[in-house]
Amino acid sequence: MLVHLEKPVPITRDLGVITERVNQYLTLEVHADLTLYTEFATIRRYENSDMVFEKDDIKAAIEVAELVLVWVKSKISIQS
């Protein structure tokens, strides 16, 4: 969304930081705490961790990601 709006994109995988930046320009209309999903892109990817995600956690993360994608697509089509 930030790229589409031609706004600076923070160099981070912290979804709290990214969400705050998006909300400076548009209200992210996804009713989920995206910060809960930062660990999917950070801890398991970059750190030696014994963290294990349960199937329900993965399913919830996918559902939230799909909601964000639908929201972004709806905004891009409106603004294009």
PyMOL Python script that loads the backbone (N, CA, C, O; Angstrom):
from pymol import cmd

cmd.read_pdbstr("""\
ATOM      1  N   MET A   1       0.817  -1.180   0.000  1.00  0.00           N
ATOM      2  CA  MET A   1       0.000   0.000   0.000  1.00  0.00           C
ATOM      3  C   MET A   1       0.867   1.252   0.000  1.00  0.00           C
ATOM      4  O   MET A   1       0.590   2.214  -0.716  1.00  0.00           O
ATOM      5  N   LEU A   2       1.913   1.226   0.807  1.00  0.00           N
ATOM      6  CA  LEU A   2       2.793   2.390   0.874  1.00  0.00           C
ATOM      7  C   LEU A   2       3.460   2.664  -0.472  1.00  0.00           C
ATOM      8  O   LEU A   2       3.575   3.817  -0.888  1.00  0.00           O
ATOM      9  N   VAL A   3       3.891   1.622  -1.138  1.00  0.00           N
ATOM     10  CA  VAL A   3       4.504   1.797  -2.460  1.00  0.00           C
ATOM     11  C   VAL A   3       3.486   2.394  -3.420  1.00  0.00           C
ATOM     12  O   VAL A   3       3.804   3.317  -4.170  1.00  0.00           O
ATOM     13  N   HIS A   4       2.279   1.876  -3.402  1.00  0.00           N
ATOM     14  CA  HIS A   4       1.223   2.389  -4.273  1.00  0.00           C
ATOM     15  C   HIS A   4       0.961   3.866  -4.015  1.00  0.00           C
ATOM     16  O   HIS A   4       0.727   4.633  -4.949  1.00  0.00           O
ATOM     17  N   LEU A   5       0.999   4.263  -2.755  1.00  0.00           N
ATOM     18  CA  LEU A   5       0.768   5.666  -2.383  1.00  0.00           C
ATOM     19  C   LEU A   5       2.011   6.537  -2.583  1.00  0.00           C
ATOM     20  O   LEU A   5       1.978   7.747  -2.358  1.00  0.00           O
ATOM     21  N   GLU A   6       3.104   5.903  -3.007  1.00  0.00           N
ATOM     22  CA  GLU A   6       4.384   6.588  -3.217  1.00  0.00           C
ATOM     23  C   GLU A   6       4.884   7.244  -1.931  1.00  0.00           C
ATOM     24  O   GLU A   6       5.345   8.385  -1.928  1.00  0.00           O
ATOM     25  N   LYS A   7       4.777   6.484  -0.837  1.00  0.00           N
ATOM     26  CA  LYS A   7       5.233   6.930   0.483  1.00  0.00           C
ATOM     27  C   LYS A   7       6.433   6.090   0.903  1.00  0.00           C
ATOM     28  O   LYS A   7       6.617   4.975   0.415  1.00  0.00           O
ATOM     29  N   PRO A   8       7.241   6.617   1.799  1.00  0.00           N
ATOM     30  CA  PRO A   8       8.401   5.848   2.270  1.00  0.00           C
ATOM     31  C   PRO A   8       7.980   4.552   2.959  1.00  0.00           C
ATOM     32  O   PRO A   8       7.024   4.520   3.733  1.00  0.00           O
ATOM     33  N   VAL A   9       8.701   3.512   2.663  1.00  0.00           N
ATOM     34  CA  VAL A   9       8.433   2.204   3.260  1.00  0.00           C
ATOM     35  C   VAL A   9       9.514   1.932   4.297  1.00  0.00           C
ATOM     36  O   VAL A   9      10.698   1.909   3.960  1.00  0.00           O
ATOM     37  N   PRO A  10       9.127   1.726   5.554  1.00  0.00           N
ATOM     38  CA  PRO A  10      10.152   1.457   6.568  1.00  0.00           C
ATOM     39  C   PRO A  10      10.846   0.126   6.295  1.00  0.00           C
ATOM     40  O   PRO A  10      10.219  -0.842   5.864  1.00  0.00           O
ATOM     41  N   ILE A  11      12.126   0.098   6.549  1.00  0.00           N
ATOM     42  CA  ILE A  11      12.886  -1.133   6.346  1.00  0.00           C
ATOM     43  C   ILE A  11      12.784  -1.940   7.633  1.00  0.00           C
ATOM     44  O   ILE A  11      13.646  -1.865   8.508  1.00  0.00           O
ATOM     45  N   THR A  12      11.713  -2.710   7.722  1.00  0.00           N
ATOM     46  CA  THR A  12      11.433  -3.508   8.910  1.00  0.00           C
ATOM     47  C   THR A  12      10.427  -4.585   8.560  1.00  0.00           C
ATOM     48  O   THR A  12       9.712  -4.491   7.563  1.00  0.00           O
ATOM     49  N   ARG A  13      10.385  -5.593   9.383  1.00  0.00           N
ATOM     50  CA  ARG A  13       9.334  -6.607   9.284  1.00  0.00           C
ATOM     51  C   ARG A  13       8.394  -6.507  10.468  1.00  0.00           C
ATOM     52  O   ARG A  13       7.544  -7.374  10.671  1.00  0.00           O
ATOM     53  N   ASP A  14       8.547  -5.449  11.249  1.00  0.00           N
ATOM     54  CA  ASP A  14       7.698  -5.210  12.420  1.00  0.00           C
ATOM     55  C   ASP A  14       6.347  -4.683  11.945  1.00  0.00           C
ATOM     56  O   ASP A  14       6.238  -3.545  11.487  1.00  0.00           O
ATOM     57  N   LEU A  15       5.335  -5.512  12.058  1.00  0.00           N
ATOM     58  CA  LEU A  15       4.019  -5.139  11.540  1.00  0.00           C
ATOM     59  C   LEU A  15       3.396  -3.973  12.292  1.00  0.00           C
ATOM     60  O   LEU A  15       2.526  -3.290  11.753  1.00  0.00           O
ATOM     61  N   GLY A  16       3.823  -3.732  13.526  1.00  0.00           N
ATOM     62  CA  GLY A  16       3.359  -2.561  14.260  1.00  0.00           C
ATOM     63  C   GLY A  16       3.851  -1.285  13.604  1.00  0.00           C
ATOM     64  O   GLY A  16       3.087  -0.336  13.434  1.00  0.00           O
ATOM     65  N   VAL A  17       5.115  -1.258  13.238  1.00  0.00           N
ATOM     66  CA  VAL A  17       5.714  -0.090  12.573  1.00  0.00           C
ATOM     67  C   VAL A  17       5.061   0.126  11.206  1.00  0.00           C
ATOM     68  O   VAL A  17       4.719   1.251  10.844  1.00  0.00           O
ATOM     69  N   ILE A  18       4.896  -0.947  10.462  1.00  0.00           N
ATOM     70  CA  ILE A  18       4.298  -0.838   9.128  1.00  0.00           C
ATOM     71  C   ILE A  18       2.847  -0.377   9.221  1.00  0.00           C
ATOM     72  O   ILE A  18       2.410   0.468   8.440  1.00  0.00           O
ATOM     73  N   THR A  19       2.106  -0.927  10.168  1.00  0.00           N
ATOM     74  CA  THR A  19       0.707  -0.529  10.351  1.00  0.00           C
ATOM     75  C   THR A  19       0.602   0.955  10.712  1.00  0.00           C
ATOM     76  O   THR A  19      -0.249   1.667  10.179  1.00  0.00           O
ATOM     77  N   GLU A  20       1.467   1.417  11.617  1.00  0.00           N
ATOM     78  CA  GLU A  20       1.457   2.837  11.985  1.00  0.00           C
ATOM     79  C   GLU A  20       1.723   3.719  10.770  1.00  0.00           C
ATOM     80  O   GLU A  20       1.084   4.757  10.598  1.00  0.00           O
ATOM     81  N   ARG A  21       2.660   3.305   9.935  1.00  0.00           N
ATOM     82  CA  ARG A  21       2.983   4.105   8.750  1.00  0.00           C
ATOM     83  C   ARG A  21       1.803   4.141   7.790  1.00  0.00           C
ATOM     84  O   ARG A  21       1.463   5.207   7.278  1.00  0.00           O
ATOM     85  N   VAL A  22       1.174   3.003   7.535  1.00  0.00           N
ATOM     86  CA  VAL A  22       0.000   2.972   6.650  1.00  0.00           C
ATOM     87  C   VAL A  22      -1.094   3.865   7.216  1.00  0.00           C
ATOM     88  O   VAL A  22      -1.728   4.618   6.477  1.00  0.00           O
ATOM     89  N   ASN A  23      -1.317   3.786   8.526  1.00  0.00           N
ATOM     90  CA  ASN A  23      -2.382   4.567   9.156  1.00  0.00           C
ATOM     91  C   ASN A  23      -2.139   6.073   9.102  1.00  0.00           C
ATOM     92  O   ASN A  23      -3.059   6.850   9.359  1.00  0.00           O
ATOM     93  N   GLN A  24      -0.934   6.498   8.777  1.00  0.00           N
ATOM     94  CA  GLN A  24      -0.675   7.922   8.583  1.00  0.00           C
ATOM     95  C   GLN A  24      -1.372   8.436   7.328  1.00  0.00           C
ATOM     96  O   GLN A  24      -1.658   9.628   7.218  1.00  0.00           O
ATOM     97  N   TYR A  25      -1.646   7.547   6.387  1.00  0.00           N
ATOM     98  CA  TYR A  25      -2.198   7.932   5.098  1.00  0.00           C
ATOM     99  C   TYR A  25      -3.615   7.400   4.886  1.00  0.00           C
ATOM    100  O   TYR A  25      -4.442   8.068   4.265  1.00  0.00           O
ATOM    101  N   LEU A  26      -3.891   6.229   5.387  1.00  0.00           N
ATOM    102  CA  LEU A  26      -5.203   5.578   5.272  1.00  0.00           C
ATOM    103  C   LEU A  26      -5.432   4.785   6.543  1.00  0.00           C
ATOM    104  O   LEU A  26      -4.483   4.307   7.164  1.00  0.00           O
ATOM    105  N   THR A  27      -6.684   4.646   6.927  1.00  0.00           N
ATOM    106  CA  THR A  27      -6.975   3.806   8.084  1.00  0.00           C
ATOM    107  C   THR A  27      -7.050   2.354   7.628  1.00  0.00           C
ATOM    108  O   THR A  27      -7.886   1.981   6.805  1.00  0.00           O
ATOM    109  N   LEU A  28      -6.162   1.556   8.178  1.00  0.00           N
ATOM    110  CA  LEU A  28      -6.154   0.131   7.848  1.00  0.00           C
ATOM    111  C   LEU A  28      -7.398  -0.495   8.450  1.00  0.00           C
ATOM    112  O   LEU A  28      -7.521  -0.611   9.669  1.00  0.00           O
ATOM    113  N   GLU A  29      -8.299  -0.888   7.603  1.00  0.00           N
ATOM    114  CA  GLU A  29      -9.604  -1.394   8.039  1.00  0.00           C
ATOM    115  C   GLU A  29      -9.588  -2.909   8.203  1.00  0.00           C
ATOM    116  O   GLU A  29     -10.413  -3.624   7.635  1.00  0.00           O
ATOM    117  N   VAL A  30      -8.645  -3.368   8.978  1.00  0.00           N
ATOM    118  CA  VAL A  30      -8.547  -4.788   9.301  1.00  0.00           C
ATOM    119  C   VAL A  30      -8.587  -4.881  10.811  1.00  0.00           C
ATOM    120  O   VAL A  30      -7.722  -4.341  11.500  1.00  0.00           O
ATOM    121  N   HIS A  31      -9.585  -5.561  11.318  1.00  0.00           N
ATOM    122  CA  HIS A  31      -9.800  -5.615  12.762  1.00  0.00           C
ATOM    123  C   HIS A  31      -9.055  -6.792  13.378  1.00  0.00           C
ATOM    124  O   HIS A  31      -9.647  -7.771  13.835  1.00  0.00           O
ATOM    125  N   ALA A  32      -7.737  -6.656  13.371  1.00  0.00           N
ATOM    126  CA  ALA A  32      -6.865  -7.668  13.979  1.00  0.00           C
ATOM    127  C   ALA A  32      -5.601  -6.948  14.419  1.00  0.00           C
ATOM    128  O   ALA A  32      -5.184  -5.969  13.800  1.00  0.00           O
ATOM    129  N   ASP A  33      -5.010  -7.430  15.468  1.00  0.00           N
ATOM    130  CA  ASP A  33      -3.754  -6.867  15.946  1.00  0.00           C
ATOM    131  C   ASP A  33      -2.622  -7.489  15.129  1.00  0.00           C
ATOM    132  O   ASP A  33      -2.159  -8.590  15.429  1.00  0.00           O
ATOM    133  N   LEU A  34      -2.188  -6.781  14.108  1.00  0.00           N
ATOM    134  CA  LEU A  34      -1.179  -7.328  13.206  1.00  0.00           C
ATOM    135  C   LEU A  34       0.159  -7.544  13.898  1.00  0.00           C
ATOM    136  O   LEU A  34       0.970  -8.346  13.434  1.00  0.00           O
ATOM    137  N   THR A  35       0.400  -6.846  14.993  1.00  0.00           N
ATOM    138  CA  THR A  35       1.667  -7.032  15.701  1.00  0.00           C
ATOM    139  C   THR A  35       1.824  -8.465  16.202  1.00  0.00           C
ATOM    140  O   THR A  35       2.944  -8.930  16.414  1.00  0.00           O
ATOM    141  N   LEU A  36       0.722  -9.158  16.389  1.00  0.00           N
ATOM    142  CA  LEU A  36       0.782 -10.545  16.837  1.00  0.00           C
ATOM    143  C   LEU A  36       1.446 -11.455  15.805  1.00  0.00           C
ATOM    144  O   LEU A  36       1.895 -12.554  16.130  1.00  0.00           O
ATOM    145  N   TYR A  37       1.503 -10.989  14.565  1.00  0.00           N
ATOM    146  CA  TYR A  37       2.020 -11.822  13.485  1.00  0.00           C
ATOM    147  C   TYR A  37       3.438 -11.448  13.066  1.00  0.00           C
ATOM    148  O   TYR A  37       3.986 -12.050  12.142  1.00  0.00           O
ATOM    149  N   THR A  38       4.030 -10.476  13.724  1.00  0.00           N
ATOM    150  CA  THR A  38       5.407 -10.107  13.409  1.00  0.00           C
ATOM    151  C   THR A  38       6.343 -11.290  13.598  1.00  0.00           C
ATOM    152  O   THR A  38       7.285 -11.470  12.826  1.00  0.00           O
ATOM    153  N   GLU A  39       6.088 -12.089  14.611  1.00  0.00           N
ATOM    154  CA  GLU A  39       6.976 -13.221  14.885  1.00  0.00           C
ATOM    155  C   GLU A  39       7.044 -14.216  13.729  1.00  0.00           C
ATOM    156  O   GLU A  39       8.036 -14.931  13.590  1.00  0.00           O
ATOM    157  N   PHE A  40       6.013 -14.271  12.906  1.00  0.00           N
ATOM    158  CA  PHE A  40       6.038 -15.181  11.758  1.00  0.00           C
ATOM    159  C   PHE A  40       7.128 -14.770  10.769  1.00  0.00           C
ATOM    160  O   PHE A  40       7.690 -15.621  10.077  1.00  0.00           O
ATOM    161  N   ALA A  41       7.429 -13.479  10.698  1.00  0.00           N
ATOM    162  CA  ALA A  41       8.409 -12.978   9.738  1.00  0.00           C
ATOM    163  C   ALA A  41       9.766 -12.708  10.360  1.00  0.00           C
ATOM    164  O   ALA A  41      10.710 -12.364   9.648  1.00  0.00           O
ATOM    165  N   THR A  42       9.885 -12.852  11.655  1.00  0.00           N
ATOM    166  CA  THR A  42      11.147 -12.480  12.286  1.00  0.00           C
ATOM    167  C   THR A  42      11.767 -13.626  13.078  1.00  0.00           C
ATOM    168  O   THR A  42      12.790 -14.176  12.670  1.00  0.00           O
ATOM    169  N   ILE A  43      11.177 -13.979  14.172  1.00  0.00           N
ATOM    170  CA  ILE A  43      11.783 -14.950  15.085  1.00  0.00           C
ATOM    171  C   ILE A  43      12.090 -16.262  14.375  1.00  0.00           C
ATOM    172  O   ILE A  43      13.217 -16.752  14.445  1.00  0.00           O
ATOM    173  N   ARG A  44      11.122 -16.824  13.708  1.00  0.00           N
ATOM    174  CA  ARG A  44      11.339 -18.110  13.039  1.00  0.00           C
ATOM    175  C   ARG A  44      12.256 -17.978  11.840  1.00  0.00           C
ATOM    176  O   ARG A  44      12.910 -18.948  11.457  1.00  0.00           O
ATOM    177  N   ARG A  45      12.317 -16.820  11.250  1.00  0.00           N
ATOM    178  CA  ARG A  45      13.110 -16.657  10.042  1.00  0.00           C
ATOM    179  C   ARG A  45      14.568 -16.344  10.338  1.00  0.00           C
ATOM    180  O   ARG A  45      15.458 -16.821   9.634  1.00  0.00           O
ATOM    181  N   TYR A  46      14.824 -15.548  11.371  1.00  0.00           N
ATOM    182  CA  TYR A  46      16.170 -15.035  11.575  1.00  0.00           C
ATOM    183  C   TYR A  46      16.866 -15.507  12.840  1.00  0.00           C
ATOM    184  O   TYR A  46      18.071 -15.301  12.988  1.00  0.00           O
ATOM    185  N   GLU A  47      16.167 -16.110  13.721  1.00  0.00           N
ATOM    186  CA  GLU A  47      16.785 -16.514  14.977  1.00  0.00           C
ATOM    187  C   GLU A  47      16.716 -18.020  15.149  1.00  0.00           C
ATOM    188  O   GLU A  47      15.783 -18.673  14.682  1.00  0.00           O
ATOM    189  N   ASN A  48      17.705 -18.555  15.818  1.00  0.00           N
ATOM    190  CA  ASN A  48      17.634 -19.957  16.198  1.00  0.00           C
ATOM    191  C   ASN A  48      16.638 -20.038  17.337  1.00  0.00           C
ATOM    192  O   ASN A  48      16.921 -19.618  18.459  1.00  0.00           O
ATOM    193  N   SER A  49      15.493 -20.573  17.045  1.00  0.00           N
ATOM    194  CA  SER A  49      14.420 -20.593  18.026  1.00  0.00           C
ATOM    195  C   SER A  49      13.739 -21.951  17.994  1.00  0.00           C
ATOM    196  O   SER A  49      13.644 -22.600  16.952  1.00  0.00           O
ATOM    197  N   ASP A  50      13.275 -22.358  19.150  1.00  0.00           N
ATOM    198  CA  ASP A  50      12.527 -23.610  19.199  1.00  0.00           C
ATOM    199  C   ASP A  50      11.022 -23.337  19.163  1.00  0.00           C
ATOM    200  O   ASP A  50      10.212 -24.216  19.456  1.00  0.00           O
ATOM    201  N   MET A  51      10.667 -22.112  18.800  1.00  0.00           N
ATOM    202  CA  MET A  51       9.262 -21.742  18.718  1.00  0.00           C
ATOM    203  C   MET A  51       8.567 -22.596  17.659  1.00  0.00           C
ATOM    204  O   MET A  51       9.069 -22.768  16.548  1.00  0.00           O
ATOM    205  N   VAL A  52       7.423 -23.113  18.021  1.00  0.00           N
ATOM    206  CA  VAL A  52       6.635 -23.935  17.106  1.00  0.00           C
ATOM    207  C   VAL A  52       5.265 -23.294  16.974  1.00  0.00           C
ATOM    208  O   VAL A  52       4.625 -22.959  17.971  1.00  0.00           O
ATOM    209  N   PHE A  53       4.826 -23.128  15.745  1.00  0.00           N
ATOM    210  CA  PHE A  53       3.497 -22.581  15.500  1.00  0.00           C
ATOM    211  C   PHE A  53       2.511 -23.725  15.347  1.00  0.00           C
ATOM    212  O   PHE A  53       2.756 -24.682  14.613  1.00  0.00           O
ATOM    213  N   GLU A  54       1.412 -23.614  16.039  1.00  0.00           N
ATOM    214  CA  GLU A  54       0.353 -24.608  15.933  1.00  0.00           C
ATOM    215  C   GLU A  54      -0.446 -24.366  14.651  1.00  0.00           C
ATOM    216  O   GLU A  54      -0.444 -23.263  14.103  1.00  0.00           O
ATOM    217  N   LYS A  55      -1.120 -25.402  14.189  1.00  0.00           N
ATOM    218  CA  LYS A  55      -1.922 -25.272  12.968  1.00  0.00           C
ATOM    219  C   LYS A  55      -2.943 -24.148  13.074  1.00  0.00           C
ATOM    220  O   LYS A  55      -3.172 -23.434  12.098  1.00  0.00           O
ATOM    221  N   ASP A  56      -3.563 -23.978  14.243  1.00  0.00           N
ATOM    222  CA  ASP A  56      -4.550 -22.909  14.417  1.00  0.00           C
ATOM    223  C   ASP A  56      -3.907 -21.533  14.299  1.00  0.00           C
ATOM    224  O   ASP A  56      -4.516 -20.606  13.766  1.00  0.00           O
ATOM    225  N   ASP A  57      -2.666 -21.395  14.797  1.00  0.00           N
ATOM    226  CA  ASP A  57      -1.945 -20.125  14.677  1.00  0.00           C
ATOM    227  C   ASP A  57      -1.661 -19.808  13.214  1.00  0.00           C
ATOM    228  O   ASP A  57      -1.832 -18.674  12.768  1.00  0.00           O
ATOM    229  N   ILE A  58      -1.236 -20.802  12.490  1.00  0.00           N
ATOM    230  CA  ILE A  58      -0.926 -20.622  11.067  1.00  0.00           C
ATOM    231  C   ILE A  58      -2.190 -20.277  10.294  1.00  0.00           C
ATOM    232  O   ILE A  58      -2.187 -19.387   9.444  1.00  0.00           O
ATOM    233  N   LYS A  59      -3.258 -20.981  10.593  1.00  0.00           N
ATOM    234  CA  LYS A  59      -4.535 -20.715   9.917  1.00  0.00           C
ATOM    235  C   LYS A  59      -4.992 -19.282  10.198  1.00  0.00           C
ATOM    236  O   LYS A  59      -5.442 -18.591   9.283  1.00  0.00           O
ATOM    237  N   ALA A  60      -4.884 -18.831  11.439  1.00  0.00           N
ATOM    238  CA  ALA A  60      -5.281 -17.469  11.796  1.00  0.00           C
ATOM    239  C   ALA A  60      -4.417 -16.445  11.072  1.00  0.00           C
ATOM    240  O   ALA A  60      -4.926 -15.428  10.599  1.00  0.00           O
ATOM    241  N   ALA A  61      -3.129 -16.701  10.982  1.00  0.00           N
ATOM    242  CA  ALA A  61      -2.223 -15.774  10.294  1.00  0.00           C
ATOM    243  C   ALA A  61      -2.571 -15.665   8.810  1.00  0.00           C
ATOM    244  O   ALA A  61      -2.550 -14.573   8.240  1.00  0.00           O
ATOM    245  N   ILE A  62      -2.884 -16.778   8.200  1.00  0.00           N
ATOM    246  CA  ILE A  62      -3.270 -16.772   6.781  1.00  0.00           C
ATOM    247  C   ILE A  62      -4.567 -16.002   6.590  1.00  0.00           C
ATOM    248  O   ILE A  62      -4.691 -15.230   5.639  1.00  0.00           O
ATOM    249  N   GLU A  63      -5.526 -16.197   7.472  1.00  0.00           N
ATOM    250  CA  GLU A  63      -6.797 -15.484   7.367  1.00  0.00           C
ATOM    251  C   GLU A  63      -6.602 -13.975   7.484  1.00  0.00           C
ATOM    252  O   GLU A  63      -7.210 -13.207   6.738  1.00  0.00           O
ATOM    253  N   VAL A  64      -5.756 -13.551   8.417  1.00  0.00           N
ATOM    254  CA  VAL A  64      -5.490 -12.123   8.586  1.00  0.00           C
ATOM    255  C   VAL A  64      -4.759 -11.571   7.360  1.00  0.00           C
ATOM    256  O   VAL A  64      -5.070 -10.479   6.886  1.00  0.00           O
ATOM    257  N   ALA A  65      -3.797 -12.323   6.856  1.00  0.00           N
ATOM    258  CA  ALA A  65      -3.076 -11.893   5.656  1.00  0.00           C
ATOM    259  C   ALA A  65      -4.031 -11.727   4.476  1.00  0.00           C
ATOM    260  O   ALA A  65      -3.905 -10.783   3.696  1.00  0.00           O
ATOM    261  N   GLU A  66      -4.974 -12.637   4.351  1.00  0.00           N
ATOM    262  CA  GLU A  66      -5.963 -12.534   3.272  1.00  0.00           C
ATOM    263  C   GLU A  66      -6.848 -11.307   3.452  1.00  0.00           C
ATOM    264  O   GLU A  66      -7.190 -10.651   2.468  1.00  0.00           O
ATOM    265  N   LEU A  67      -7.227 -10.979   4.695  1.00  0.00           N
ATOM    266  CA  LEU A  67      -8.024  -9.770   4.957  1.00  0.00           C
ATOM    267  C   LEU A  67      -7.253  -8.512   4.567  1.00  0.00           C
ATOM    268  O   LEU A  67      -7.812  -7.592   3.971  1.00  0.00           O
ATOM    269  N   VAL A  68      -5.970  -8.481   4.907  1.00  0.00           N
ATOM    270  CA  VAL A  68      -5.135  -7.325   4.545  1.00  0.00           C
ATOM    271  C   VAL A  68      -5.041  -7.210   3.028  1.00  0.00           C
ATOM    272  O   VAL A  68      -5.155  -6.114   2.480  1.00  0.00           O
ATOM    273  N   LEU A  69      -4.836  -8.319   2.357  1.00  0.00           N
ATOM    274  CA  LEU A  69      -4.732  -8.312   0.901  1.00  0.00           C
ATOM    275  C   LEU A  69      -6.021  -7.807   0.252  1.00  0.00           C
ATOM    276  O   LEU A  69      -5.967  -7.006  -0.682  1.00  0.00           O
ATOM    277  N   VAL A  70      -7.158  -8.255   0.727  1.00  0.00           N
ATOM    278  CA  VAL A  70      -8.450  -7.793   0.197  1.00  0.00           C
ATOM    279  C   VAL A  70      -8.584  -6.286   0.403  1.00  0.00           C
ATOM    280  O   VAL A  70      -9.025  -5.571  -0.496  1.00  0.00           O
ATOM    281  N   TRP A  71      -8.200  -5.801   1.601  1.00  0.00           N
ATOM    282  CA  TRP A  71      -8.284  -4.366   1.886  1.00  0.00           C
ATOM    283  C   TRP A  71      -7.394  -3.570   0.937  1.00  0.00           C
ATOM    284  O   TRP A  71      -7.825  -2.566   0.370  1.00  0.00           O
ATOM    285  N   VAL A  72      -6.145  -4.022   0.765  1.00  0.00           N
ATOM    286  CA  VAL A  72      -5.215  -3.316  -0.119  1.00  0.00           C
ATOM    287  C   VAL A  72      -5.759  -3.288  -1.545  1.00  0.00           C
ATOM    288  O   VAL A  72      -5.749  -2.243  -2.196  1.00  0.00           O
ATOM    289  N   LYS A  73      -6.225  -4.417  -2.021  1.00  0.00           N
ATOM    290  CA  LYS A  73      -6.763  -4.471  -3.384  1.00  0.00           C
ATOM    291  C   LYS A  73      -7.950  -3.527  -3.539  1.00  0.00           C
ATOM    292  O   LYS A  73      -8.094  -2.895  -4.585  1.00  0.00           O
ATOM    293  N   SER A  74      -8.792  -3.420  -2.534  1.00  0.00           N
ATOM    294  CA  SER A  74      -9.955  -2.533  -2.632  1.00  0.00           C
ATOM    295  C   SER A  74      -9.521  -1.077  -2.677  1.00  0.00           C
ATOM    296  O   SER A  74     -10.145  -0.275  -3.373  1.00  0.00           O
ATOM    297  N   LYS A  75      -8.489  -0.722  -1.968  1.00  0.00           N
ATOM    298  CA  LYS A  75      -8.002   0.662  -1.974  1.00  0.00           C
ATOM    299  C   LYS A  75      -7.276   0.998  -3.264  1.00  0.00           C
ATOM    300  O   LYS A  75      -7.402   2.110  -3.776  1.00  0.00           O
ATOM    301  N   ILE A  76      -6.526   0.059  -3.786  1.00  0.00           N
ATOM    302  CA  ILE A  76      -5.800   0.316  -5.027  1.00  0.00           C
ATOM    303  C   ILE A  76      -6.767   0.491  -6.191  1.00  0.00           C
ATOM    304  O   ILE A  76      -6.567   1.366  -7.033  1.00  0.00           O
ATOM    305  N   SER A  77      -7.790  -0.311  -6.247  1.00  0.00           N
ATOM    306  CA  SER A  77      -8.741  -0.194  -7.352  1.00  0.00           C
ATOM    307  C   SER A  77      -9.535   1.107  -7.263  1.00  0.00           C
ATOM    308  O   SER A  77      -9.920   1.668  -8.289  1.00  0.00           O
ATOM    309  N   ILE A  78      -9.782   1.588  -6.050  1.00  0.00           N
ATOM    310  CA  ILE A  78     -10.504   2.854  -5.873  1.00  0.00           C
ATOM    311  C   ILE A  78      -9.631   4.036  -6.297  1.00  0.00           C
ATOM    312  O   ILE A  78     -10.124   4.992  -6.895  1.00  0.00           O
ATOM    313  N   GLN A  79      -8.336   3.968  -5.987  1.00  0.00           N
ATOM    314  CA  GLN A  79      -7.456   5.099  -6.211  1.00  0.00           C
ATOM    315  C   GLN A  79      -6.797   5.096  -7.590  1.00  0.00           C
ATOM    316  O   GLN A  79      -6.164   6.083  -7.967  1.00  0.00           O
ATOM    317  N   SER A  80      -6.930   4.032  -8.329  1.00  0.00           N
ATOM    318  CA  SER A  80      -6.272   3.960  -9.643  1.00  0.00           C
ATOM    319  C   SER A  80      -7.017   4.749 -10.680  1.00  0.00           C
ATOM    320  O   SER A  80      -6.601   4.795 -11.837  1.00  0.00           O
TER     321      SER A  80
END
""", "prot")
cmd.dss("prot")
cmd.show_as("cartoon", "prot")
cmd.util.cbc("prot")
cmd.orient("prot")
